[in-house]
Amino acid sequence: MLPTWFAKKDSAATRIKDRSQLRVGIPKVLNIWNTHQFWVGYLRALGVASENIVFSSDTSEEQNRDFGKGRGTVDCCYPVKCMSGHYGELIFGQKKKINILFSPMIHSLPSILHGHVVDTVTCTRVMAGPENIKAGFLKERDVFAENGIVYSSPFVSLGDRHMVTEQLYSSMKDVLDLDLEETKRAVQAGFAALDGFTAKARAHSREILAWCSENNKPCILVLARPYHMDTGIGHEIEGELQAYGYPILWLQYLPDDKDLLDWIFAEDLRAGRIKSPLDITDVWTSSYSSNTNEIMWGAKVAARCPWISCVIRLSSYECGMDQPTYTPTQKIIEATGTLFFKFGDLDSTKPSGSIRIRVETIIHYLAKYSQEIMARKLALLPAECPLPLPAAAATRGEPAADLGRHDATPSQL
């Protein structure tokens, strides 16, 4: 079947192209974690059946041992190193073989902050990760060719939507026998799927905050990069905390509703410190990196949002992109007394014992200080809250808890 797909065709006329039997394997790594819906929508629009879009499993030591051993490359970034196991699983670990291993090099990302920052590019090490890892499967022989697999790694700037059609057409036209018009339709379908998923996730986050507000309960924000959602990289630390009954919000899906953001940043907007609730120039001027920008913005939201009483910061071992942000994010968050806990230098080994001890410590501080933190931050915000307050407080027109002002002012955040 594959020679038919990739051979040159004599006629340039529009043809009915049946791609329903093609199996496409996608390593579930790096920025695939927050762009996966684009790729699913894109491939489905091209006729690839949903059941034939195959993602690798979450990262694990078993995955690397069984499928990635001996194919690693020199890189101190564990989220990049572990890609070998994902590639190997898709090549060797499928009962029904894949035809294409699809691992895009994502140069820029869609972002809530687009237009308010200098750029939304990705970490260069992460962007080039696919080419780095590919070398481990070519250094002795072409493992892809031996297994009848076409390797495809298009360079794509998802943060610059007007460029994506041409990028994917030029890099995928021979792989999938594409024409420009169907590529355009597929890209539109991809962005529609991604935007729809993101909107739904943000709406759910608002529902969580509304529940916390109405019931006077705290929640926890995870400040991390998208791939820390991988249970083998983030080690399910947020799951350990959620087991104690605390709702979890992820930075990538914080609500973006205008009424809520205008309320949270009301004082900053009034004082002219920022031009928009999505403006981070007051705390971060070198705003080129998409994930770094969002981490800084998430810290600002957490410092102001009353029901986020605790922030968990996750970072992988020797992450050069994260290191300059450690101190600024901590200072921003703690300026209003919001709890801040950092799990840094995460690697392949899950330190279960130390995680358990730290989780117990976090739960203790949440139980002891959350009500005070929520009351303090509510006192710093306008009275007209866009989320439902507890009935008793709403009747009196004041927050439910005993309010006490904190020494911090919004200018310190």
ABEGO torsion letter per residue (X at the ends): XAAAAABBBABABBBBBBAAABBBBBBBBEAAAAAAAAAAAAAAAAGBBAAABBBBBBBBAAAAAAAABGABBBBABAAAAAAAAAAAAAAAABABBBABBBBBBBABBBBAABGABABABBBAAAAAAAAAAAAAAAAABBAAAAAGBBBBBBBBBAABAAAAAAAAAAAAAAAAGBBAAAAAAAAAAAAAAAAAAAAAAAAAAAAAAAAAAAAGBBBBBBBBBAAAABAAAAGGAAAAAAAAGBBBBBAAABBABAAAAAAAAAAAAAAGABABAABAAAABABBABAAAAAAAAAAAAAAABAABABBBBBBBBGBAAAAAAAAAAAAAAAAAGBBBBBBBGBBABBBAAAAAAAAAAAAAAAAAAAAAAAAAAAAABBABBABBBBAAAAAAGBBABBBBBBABBAAAX
